[in-house]
Amino acid sequence: FFHNIIDGSKVATEPFYVAIITPVIHYCMGGLECTVDAECIDKSGKVIPGLYVAGEAAGGIHGNNRLGGNSLLDCVVFG
């Protein structure tokens, strides 16, 4: 931090960049419940044979919230 501080006397002459920022969904916390082996689990908590969950369809991996950056590992493991 503080590597890009502009001296107050130079503010009027330094370039000023603007970007439009809009809210987006970048990660989904929901999905199908699955085991650590990506096997889909039914309502009664039993594995559904031959049905696997991948990507953001795999829910419950992080609980109610996730730590920043953990979604990268999630993508590598679950696709």
CORSUL-V923330 format. One record per residue. SS is DSSP state (hx for helix, st for strand, lp for the rest). BURIAL is I if it has 24 or more other C-alpha atoms within 12 Angstrom, else O. D_CENTER is the distance of its C-alpha to the mean C-alpha in Angstrom with 2 decimals. Layout:
ss: [SS;SS]
burial: [BURIAL;BURIAL]
d_center: [D_CENTER;D_CENTER]
This chain:
ss: [lp;lp;lp;lp;lp;lp;lp;hx;hx;hx;lp;lp;lp;lp;lp;lp;lp;lp;lp;lp;lp;lp;lp;lp;lp;lp;lp;lp;lp;lp;lp;st;st;st;lp;lp;lp;lp;st;st;st;lp;lp;lp;lp;lp;st;st;st;st;st;st;lp;lp;hx;hx;hx;st;st;lp;lp;lp;lp;lp;lp;lp;lp;lp;lp;hx;hx;hx;hx;hx;hx;hx;hx;hx;lp]
burial: [O;O;O;O;O;O;O;O;O;O;O;O;O;O;O;O;O;O;O;O;O;O;O;O;O;O;O;O;I;O;O;I;I;I;I;O;O;I;I;I;I;O;O;O;O;O;O;O;O;O;O;I;I;I;I;I;I;I;I;I;I;I;O;O;O;O;O;O;O;O;I;O;O;I;O;O;O;O;O]
d_center: [24.33;27.57;28.01;28.17;30.55;33.17;36.63;37.69;40.70;38.64;36.16;38.49;38.81;35.34;33.04;30.59;27.42;25.70;22.48;21.56;18.19;17.00;14.28;11.67;8.93;5.89;3.95;6.87;8.05;11.34;13.17;16.15;17.01;17.65;19.27;18.18;19.96;17.82;20.94;20.61;22.18;24.50;25.38;27.88;25.52;27.10;25.61;26.30;28.07;26.80;23.65;20.35;16.76;14.34;10.88;8.99;12.53;12.33;12.00;13.02;11.53;10.17;12.82;12.66;9.95;7.83;8.78;7.32;7.04;7.01;4.24;7.07;9.62;8.35;8.76;12.04;13.36;12.70;12.73]
